[in-house]
Amino acid sequence: MSSSSNRSYRPPPPTHCEHEQPVIRQTSRTIDFPLRRFLGCIEYYNGSKCRTFYWLDPELPNDYYKHEVFKLIQKEKRLKEDKSSLNGKIRDLEREIDFQKATMEKEMFLLQLELKESKSSVNKSKDKSQWVNMDLIALTYAMHYCITYAMHYCCKVNTVTTALTNALLN
């Protein structure tokens, strides 16, 4: 047998570790071996002292690629953290919108009661022009209230959505 064939020989991959557990395919996320897949003990990342280990992928050709891949791994990690943070902000805004919606519904209900009371007092006085004016004032107030809050909270949601989009694209 020639010496070149000895260098290319690799033992077959293990199927079980020293603890007689099936080995699993895992991915390294270290700076020295970024995204390099290997077979190892299921407890490898939990501090196991098991020595069963088998590289599935060849090593990257030089340190430049290792560092570039590692930077991508770090960027992915930051994006996931940013996404989680922005999702939290979106949930907070949704809760605030729900609260404001409930507040607006309550205000509308109170305005409707006030309008009914005004109508009944106007009907008693038989002055229809006063009834029309009060009706218009109440409707104008309600519309202004709803539009103001809707615009305020749409702007907040739009700001968070823009931030999320920018974070994911950069």
Disulfide bonds with the S-S distance in Angstrom:
none
